[in-house]
Amino acid sequence: MAGLDSKVKKVPLFKKCFSFKRAENLIQAGLFPYFREIQESEGPVVQIEGKKVIMAGSNNYLGLTTHPKVREAAIQAINKYGTSCSGSRFLTGTIDLHNQLEEELSGFLGKEAALVFSTGFQAGQGVISTLVGRGEYILADKDNHASLVAGHLISKSTGSHIIRYNHLNNDHLETHLRQLPADAGKLIISDGVFSTYGEIINLPEIIQLAKKYNAQVLVDDAHALGVIGESGRGTGHYFHQSHDVDLILCTFSKTLASIGGFVAGDKVVIDFIKHQSPAFIFSASPSPPNVAAALAALNILRNEPQRIQQLRFNADYVRKGLQELGFEVLNGETAIVPVIVPNEETAFKMWKILYEEENIFVNVFVPPAAPAGKAMLRNSFMATHATHHLNRVLEGYKKAGKKLNII
Ligand SMILES: Cc1ncc(COP(=O)(O)O)c(C=O)c1O
């Protein structure tokens, strides 16, 4: 191995890999929170490295990954279709469940049509790069999710113009819109709920600007579906303006307890994407158990609205509790409860105390996952956390915060 290493070291392309020490340094210091192996999961409690810990960092918002009906649907789908479709939706990879899921998703969101992709990342990247081309404009919030940014960049390579407006700053958005040709294609793109801090966008203002300047609106509702809006229908429904959102992007990897993504909108637009998007056409379709699980989860979302209320209650309970303890926690209405800490070092130390001493697992967000100069512990809650889990999280934070002198 040593011989191979020294050979590889001489390759110019790989030099950066040898000088990349950030992860290794954290591992050596015992402060590395990433890639921890989960050995079992019941949802709110998981087993990591042989011990049970409270999971306070998952996006399994309604707790449906372990719901008996979701498990059973996935098993039945494997029994009926096998484990993979082994092909693109375009060719041999469409099963009846894909079409059923698309119909149900579009019906649920009140859109004419939907298109299911293999991941949410591919949906974001694929939809944007297919729709916005030469001479057209993307107006994107600076903090948009990486999958949207990937879409922006591919669009740019085909001749579109990218304008990134300051985070949540619709005045800045308007400053740009004002300068663009009235008849050019323009797409305003934003997360509906931002994944880091959990802020909800001011959609009515964005829609007003879109109408004034003849632009279309795309909202990524990954963290909004099942969380906000009437019956968990997301950002558009939260503001009762869903009909003015041209395209809704979403993932199955959070509320819908699976993996995959989709876009919903007008049929003619969805048909265009379906026949033109390389990310859709040149990738194998989501597997039968994944599609079946998402369908079952959607069904539960429709029929058990009390889960959405419980999720809101749980997140509010911890948000308020942490604020009362003296932590810097943003107000919010979503399942995301970020605790802001003074610097990266404190974030990693806090994580270590919470995990090793308090048996609580949360996420550490430092740049580039957090804005430059910021560090935080990103907590996210599930409808299936019981009050005793939440109280344990608060107790753990209290001890860790005191130990590090930040409360
Ligand atoms: C806002 C947002 N959009 C898109 C995605 C990508 O979804 P997926 O996990 O299905 O690739 C995520 C997931 O991290 C997300 O948070």
The ligand as an ORCA input file, in Angstrom:
! r2SCAN-3c Opt
* xyz 0 1
  C     -33.943     21.703      0.005
  C     -33.517     20.377     -0.540
  N     -33.707     20.135     -1.839
  C     -33.342     18.955     -2.384
  C     -32.758     17.963     -1.637
  C     -32.298     16.700     -2.299
  O     -33.144     15.650     -2.040
  P     -32.674     14.129     -2.111
  O     -32.219     13.748     -0.763
  O     -33.925     13.414     -2.523
  O     -31.623     14.017     -3.149
  C     -32.593     18.153     -0.263
  C     -32.006     17.086      0.576
  O     -31.040     17.264      1.275
  C     -32.948     19.409      0.295
  O     -32.746     19.653      1.593
*
